[in-house]
């Protein structure tokens, strides 16, 4: 079984109780890096989240570059990439707060 993010508060219509990583897009563009996270719900619906170096005002905050740098050097034998992504989504996006369960495949 793949790792899932079990929501603290399920989305009621349609009922969604878990999200699973479907796809990750990592763009290493100097000064304009981005990360796209694409999830699939327990009901088959899709949700996406993202990080960018540029904020809404066009100011370079370096957020995506910092996350990519951390991801590039982390020891994934201790905690899987999917688990790290799901934990970050749960932390940064309150509507997806929950616990990651399951084992990596």
C-alpha positions, 0 to 999 in steps of 0.5 A, a space after each residue: 500500500 502506498 503512503 496516504 495523507 489521512 485528513 483530520 477533517 474529511 472533505 464532505 462533498 464528495 467525501 474525500 478522506 485521503 490524498 496520495 501523491 500522483 505526480 511531482 514537478 520539480 523545476 530548477 530554474 535559477 531565480 524562478 524555481 517551482 515545485 508542483 504537487 499533484 494529488 489524487 483523492 480517495 474518491 478519484 478527484 485531483 488537487 494540486 499545490 505548489 511552491 514558487 520562488 516568486 511571490 504574488 508581487 513578483 518578489 523572489 523569496 527563494 522558497 522553492 529553491 530552499 525546498 529543492 535544495 533541502 530535498 536534494 540533500 536529504 536522506 530518503 532511506 529514513 523517510 520516503 519522498 512521498 511521506 516528506 511531500 505529504 507531511 509538507 502539504 499537511 503542514 503548509 495547507 490547512 485544508 489538507 491537515 492530517 496524518 501520513 500512513 502506509 508504507 512506501 512502495 
